[in-house]
Amino acid sequence: MADSTPLSEALTYLASRREEHVEEVRDFLTIPSISALSAHKSDVARAAQWLKDRLVKAGFVDARVDATPGNPIVRASSGHRAGLPTILVYGHYDVQPVDPLESWAHPPFSPTVENNILYARGSSDDKGQVFMQLIAAEAWQKTGQLPVNLKFIFEGEEEIGSVHLEQYVLDHQEDLKADLAVISDTPMYQDGYPAVCYGLRGLTSLEIAVQGPYQDLHSGVYGGAVQNPAHALARLIASLHHADGRVAVEGFYDEVDPLAPEERKAFAALPFDEEAYRSELRVPALHGEPGYTVLERIWARPTLEVNGLWSGFLGEGQKTIVPASAHAKITCRLVPHQNPNHVLDAIESHLRSHLPPGVTLAVTRGEGAPGSITPIDHPAVKAAEEAIERIYHSPASYIRMGGSIPVVVGFQEILHMPTLLLGFALPNENFHAPNEHFHLENFYRGAETVAVLWEKLGAGHV
Ligand SMILES: [Zn+2]
């Protein structure tokens, strides 16, 4: 082939080995690496070893399994060539439990291909996508040289909260340092809409207790003489929002990055049926901060939510009391660049200044994690967009996600690098549910897209 290039050779490598790769990923998926169940501890270890061996086979001779107090972490790297950007690829090889087993059409650890769809626990979350990353790198290793320096970190505790990952990252900062992290552990926007996800929301939490009399009081004897803590809590909570949905806490929005016009345009370009969304949720109307679309509200605007509240007598029948106390749990989804502590300060001072008379207030502050964002004009975002367009022959979507992924916060706070979420699963592929599956078309194209991405990044995009 006269016009063969290093990239076309890498892509040919992938295209000519599709069947082989499906067989291999099926083998990986037969290992029931369920991190939540201690009975599967040795299976989790076996999956780590499988991955390590496969990385060695792919040419990553330094691949290793690092012990942690929990499940091991698999590492590998392509070595360091000066002048090339360094990319850290993260994924997880543990999976969710499988019950209820009877709801599976095929046994969860007997990977089955039907209509070009691969059914197995872990097929899309995340072993299939981990293997997809591996073969994309292998394609370069076997046909020439990777155009970037690659480092891999695959953990076995993602499904149980990444218990030992943060400490591991703290202990290996020098080793893990990179210009960019890339994670394939999320869905695309929807079928036919491959997406670059460049922002996540953060989280902060608090619990409040409104204290009245020293114990529940007889409402016939004392009712009318003291403030009822349940009433006081209801007033306090009502004061947190304006009727139109905006958060009423002074300073709550102070550090919020406004949405860039090009982001609003990108979100507006996505198909989104508000009426279908409403009816799926079975609410009479959607409600949220005025001036923003639903996608803007859930991806790029902060929220303050009461997650639970309780007070007084909750049993059967009546109990005529003035309750001694009333309680609420509150969390906020935060957006870049809100500082979780500043937000808690603002809420606490709002609560104290709005506290009705006759009761006291105790506030217990919880853990916080900031939101994260890779600016939409970051060269890596552009590179991912071009890679998607080259392989999918359709425009890449720009999306953010409303949830939080702790490892992304760790990469941002500890390693000071941005993260691209480049997932190739579909939102309805049953992550964590029976009949988890992965469309093989996206397995193939995902690997090809990643292979192209490495070239784009190597060509100076980062
Ligand atoms: Zn996952």
Residues whose N, C-alpha, C, O or C-beta is under 5 A from the ligand:
A	BS01	ZN	D125 D126 D185
